[in-house]
């Protein structure tokens, strides 16, 4: 399906409604990522795609948008590197 390019003519909503519920990627990831951000009206961090059920719940309106803390907490603590920059220094 990815090679057919049929998805290139779909709206953001059509892309999300289709791809979010597939087990395999059927289009360019960058296009799916872009559509997700437009439809959910927020930045989607790449690691969030590993938690597809949470994205589905948000899309279906079962769950509200996650906070930045919730998004960060999806990453195991031992794998996190967070740099806080103080603009006053």
N, C-alpha and C positions, 0 to 999 in steps of 0.2 A: 504494500500500500504506500509506503514512504516513497518508493520510486515512481509511482503513478503521478504524484503531484496533485491529486484531486483536492487535498486539504489546503492547497495554496489559494483556493478560491472561497474557502469557508470563512465565516465571521469568527471573531474571538469566542463568542458564546458557543458556536458549533464545534470549534476545536476543543474547548474545555469539556463540553458535554460528552464528546466522543472519547478523547484521549484519556481523560482522568479515570475512566472506568475500564481501560484496557490493561492487560498484563504486560504487553510489549509496546515499545515505542513505535508508533506508526507514522511519524513525521519528524521533521527536524526538531531537535530538542529546543533550540533557540526560539523557534516559532511557538511551540507549546508554552515555553516559559513566558514569553511576551504576552500570549493570550491569557495565561493564568493571572498575571499581574494586572491586566486591564479588567478582567472579569471580577476578580476579587478586590480590585481597587486598592492594592497595596503592593509593596515590594515583596517578592517571594524569594527567600534565600535558597540556594541550591540544595542544602541539606534537608530542607523541608520536604522535598520530593521523596525522601526515604521513608517519610511518614504519610503515605498516600491517604490512609484512612482519615487523618486529621484534615487534610485538604478537601477530601470528599465531604466531610461533615460541615466544613465551613461553606463550601459551594452550595450544599443542599439547605443551608440555613439552620442546621441542627446546632451548630456551634458558632460562637462569635469569633471575630478576628483575634488572633493571639497577641499578647503583649510582646514587647521586645524581649523581656525576661523569659517568657515561655518559649520563644523561638531559640534563644541562646541555650536554654536548659534542655533542648532536644539533643544537644551535643554532649556526650559524656564529659564529666568534669575533668577527667584526666587528659582529655584531648583538646581542651579549650586553651586558647591563647588570646587574651583580651588586652588590648593596649588602650589605656586611657590617656589622652593628651590634654594637658592643662594649657589652655590658650594664653594664660597670663604669664607663663614662663618663657 
